[in-house]
Amino acid sequence: MPITSLQFESAPPQPSVSDDIGANVQMLEMLGLVNDANREAVVEEVTVDFQGLQERGVAGEKLVAIPPRVSLATRVLVLNGLNKAHHGEEFPDTYVYSPLWVPGTEAGSYDEEDLSKLGPEYDGKKWDAHGRVIIPNPESREEPILHHLGKPYDDKYAREGEETQLAALAAQKEAFEAEHSGLNLNALPARDVASLAIVRLIKGEKFPMEWGFMRDATLPRRTVGGDSIVGGVYSSDGLLELAGSRGGSYSRAGVGVWVGQNPSEAQAS
């Protein structure tokens, strides 16, 4: 079920809450999408969407995916403000490698189209906010958000016959969707890691990663500063970094995975 009652205008944050629904609604409120007029409807829609995923047996961390008109930069600003409220004004802001992450900084910088991708089911389509479940990797207890660790990102640094993270993710998607009609599996983008970090702070929990690095498998390679890199997210000690990765094989570098309802079925539910 799409979440259609959001208001894309400024609204003040409300007191913190600890449950998944309440924390996600507060995150939406801090991003200016919820106010007194639509709060009750949003809570109801988020509840229905999260319950629908739970009833389908999808286990993991729940998050509302927001249309890209709420940019990654806006989410980072909100995260920075929340971090300072928790830790004090001297707490450092999110590190952003601008040549890669800020559109227009260099010829190779990501543009807004790059940063707006959701998954092939949504390409070229208008989509509403909706619930997702971030799938944990049972083989990575220390960094459960990361999948396909120790593999090269793509063919650039892969040895002959070596499976890449992009290939492993494609195989995971195919296998999952063959067994779960009406659900889709796609790569977790950096903008949702920023949203997740906001939700985690609201709930008083640790950041999405403590020592690992998540390559954003929705993004293409770009050449900036003389290096061919793909964007990724790192977090440690409450700090988030938007950085770059050459894409080699490292035991702490993985990709994130989310599951949601297919757009057509979500609209019909």
C-alpha positions in Angstrom: 0.0 0.0 0.0 1.5 3.3 -1.0 1.8 6.0 1.7 0.1 9.0 0.0 -0.8 11.3 2.8 2.6 13.0 3.2 2.8 16.8 3.0 6.0 18.1 1.4 6.2 21.2 3.5 8.0 22.3 6.7 6.9 20.9 10.0 8.6 20.9 13.5 9.8 17.6 14.9 7.9 15.9 17.7 9.2 14.0 20.8 11.2 10.8 20.2 9.5 7.4 20.1 11.0 3.9 20.1 8.8 1.7 18.0 9.3 1.1 14.3 6.1 2.9 13.2 6.5 5.8 15.6 10.2 6.3 14.7 9.6 6.2 11.0 6.7 8.7 11.3 8.9 11.0 13.3 11.6 10.7 10.7 9.1 11.7 8.1 8.0 14.6 10.3 11.6 15.8 10.7 11.8 15.8 6.9 8.8 18.1 6.7 6.3 15.4 5.4 4.0 15.1 8.4 2.0 17.6 10.3 -1.1 17.7 12.5 -3.3 17.6 9.5 -2.0 14.3 8.0 -0.3 12.6 11.0 -3.2 10.2 11.8 -3.5 9.2 8.2 0.2 8.6 7.8 0.4 6.5 11.0 -2.4 4.4 9.7 -0.8 3.9 6.2 2.6 3.1 7.6 1.0 0.6 10.0 -0.8 -1.1 7.3 2.3 -1.2 5.0 4.6 -2.6 7.7 2.0 -5.1 8.8 1.6 -6.3 5.2 5.3 -7.0 4.9 5.4 -8.7 8.2 2.4 -10.9 7.2 4.4 -11.9 4.1 7.1 -13.3 6.4 9.7 -10.7 5.5 12.1 -10.3 8.5 14.4 -7.3 8.9 14.4 -3.6 9.8 11.5 -1.6 8.6 11.9 1.8 6.9 9.7 4.1 4.9 11.2 4.8 1.5 10.7 8.4 0.5 10.5 9.8 -3.1 13.7 11.4 -4.2 12.2 14.9 -4.2 13.4 14.7 -0.5 17.0 14.7 -1.6 19.9 12.9 0.0 21.3 16.3 0.9 18.2 17.2 2.8 18.3 13.9 4.8 21.9 14.6 5.7 21.1 18.1 7.0 18.3 16.6 9.2 20.7 13.9 10.4 23.3 16.5 11.2 20.9 18.5 13.3 19.6 15.4 15.1 23.2 14.3 15.8 24.0 17.7 17.3 20.9 17.6 19.4 22.0 14.3 20.8 25.8 14.9 21.1 26.2 18.7 21.3 26.9 21.5 18.8 30.6 20.5 18.5 29.7 17.1 17.0 31.0 16.9 13.4 28.7 17.0 10.4 28.4 14.1 8.0 31.4 13.8 5.7 30.5 14.1 2.1 33.0 13.5 -0.7 31.7 16.4 -2.8 33.4 15.6 -6.2 31.4 12.4 -6.3 28.2 13.1 -4.3 27.3 16.7 -5.1 25.8 17.1 -8.5 27.7 19.6 -10.8 30.9 19.6 -8.7 32.9 17.8 -11.4 32.1 16.3 -14.8 32.0 12.8 -13.1 29.8 13.8 -10.2 26.6 11.9 -9.6 23.5 13.8 -10.9 20.1 13.8 -9.5 19.0 11.0 -11.8 21.8 8.8 -10.4 20.7 9.6 -6.9 17.0 8.9 -7.5 17.1 5.3 -8.6 14.9 2.9 -6.7 14.9 -0.4 -8.6 14.1 -1.7 -12.1 10.4 -2.2 -11.2 10.1 1.6 -10.6 12.2 2.9 -13.5 10.4 5.7 -15.3 7.4 5.5 -13.0 6.1 7.9 -10.4 6.2 6.2 -7.0 4.8 7.1 -3.6 6.4 6.6 -0.2 6.1 3.0 0.9 7.4 0.5 3.4 10.5 -1.6 2.9 12.3 -4.2 5.0 16.1 -4.0 5.1 17.2 -7.6 4.9 19.9 -8.8 7.3 22.8 -11.1 6.3 22.8 -14.0 8.7 26.4 -14.7 7.8 27.5 -11.2 9.0 26.4 -10.8 12.6 28.8 -7.9 13.2 27.5 -6.0 10.2 24.1 -7.5 9.4 23.2 -4.8 6.9 26.0 -5.9 4.6 25.7 -8.7 2.0 28.2 -10.4 -0.4 31.3 -9.3 1.6 34.7 -10.1 0.3 33.7 -9.9 -3.4 34.7 -7.2 -5.9 32.0 -4.7 -6.7 32.0 -5.2 -10.5 34.1 -6.6 -13.3 36.7 -3.9 -13.1 38.7 -5.6 -10.3 37.3 -9.2 -10.6 39.6 -12.0 -11.3 38.6 -14.5 -14.1 35.6 -16.5 -12.9 35.2 -14.4 -9.7 31.7 -13.5 -8.8 31.1 -9.8 -8.3 28.7 -8.2 -5.8 26.5 -6.9 -8.6 26.3 -10.5 -10.0 25.6 -11.9 -6.6 22.9 -9.3 -5.9 21.2 -10.1 -9.3 21.2 -13.8 -8.5 19.8 -13.1 -5.0 17.1 -11.0 -6.5 16.1 -13.6 -9.1 16.0 -16.4 -6.5 14.1 -14.4 -3.9 11.5 -13.1 -6.4 11.0 -16.6 -7.8 9.9 -17.8 -4.4 8.0 -14.7 -3.2 5.4 -13.5 -5.7 4.4 -9.9 -5.3 7.6 -8.9 -3.6 10.7 -7.3 -5.1 14.3 -7.2 -3.9 16.7 -4.5 -4.8 19.9 -2.8 -3.6 19.8 -0.4 -0.6 20.7 3.1 -1.7 22.7 5.6 0.3 19.8 8.0 0.7 17.9 5.3 2.6 20.9 4.6 4.8 20.7 8.3 5.8 17.0 7.9 6.6 17.8 4.7 8.5 20.4 6.6 10.5 17.8 9.2 11.5 15.4 6.4 12.6 18.2 4.7 14.6 19.0 8.0 16.4 15.4 8.6 17.2 15.2 5.1 18.7 18.5 5.5 20.6 20.1 2.7 18.6 23.5 2.3 17.0 24.2 3.5 13.5 23.6 1.1 10.5 27.3 0.1 10.4 30.1 0.1 13.0 33.1 -0.8 10.9 31.9 -1.8 7.5 31.4 0.0 4.2 28.3 -0.3 2.0 28.7 0.2 -1.7 25.6 1.7 -3.3 24.7 -0.9 -5.9 22.1 1.5 -7.5 24.9 3.8 -8.6 27.2 3.5 -11.6 31.0 4.0 -11.6 32.2 7.5 -12.0 35.7 9.0 -12.6 36.5 11.8 -10.2 39.9 13.0 -9.0 41.5 10.7 -11.5 40.0 7.6 -9.8 37.3 5.3 -11.1 35.0 4.8 -8.0 31.5 3.9 -7.0 29.7 5.7 -4.1 29.4 4.1 -0.7 28.4 4.8 2.8 30.5 4.3 6.0 29.5 4.9 9.6 31.3 4.7 12.9 30.8 6.2 16.3 27.6 8.0 15.3 29.2 9.5 12.2 28.1 8.9 8.6 30.4 9.3 5.6 29.4 9.5 1.9 32.6 8.3 0.3 33.9 6.4 -2.7 35.2 2.9 -3.3 37.4 1.6 -6.0 35.5 -1.6 -5.8 38.0 -4.3 -5.0 37.6 -7.4 -2.8 37.5 -6.4 0.9 36.1 -8.4 3.9 34.4 -5.3 5.3 32.8 -4.0 2.1 29.4 -5.2 1.0 26.1 -4.1 -0.5 22.7 -3.5 1.2 19.4 -5.2 0.3 15.8 -4.3 0.8 12.5 -6.0 0.1 9.2 -4.3 -0.7 5.9 -5.0 -2.4 5.7 -4.8 -6.2 4.4 -1.3 -7.2 1.3 -2.7 -8.9 0.4 -4.9 -6.0 1.1 -2.2 -3.5 -1.2 0.1 -5.3 -4.0 -2.5 -5.3 -3.7 -3.4 -1.6 
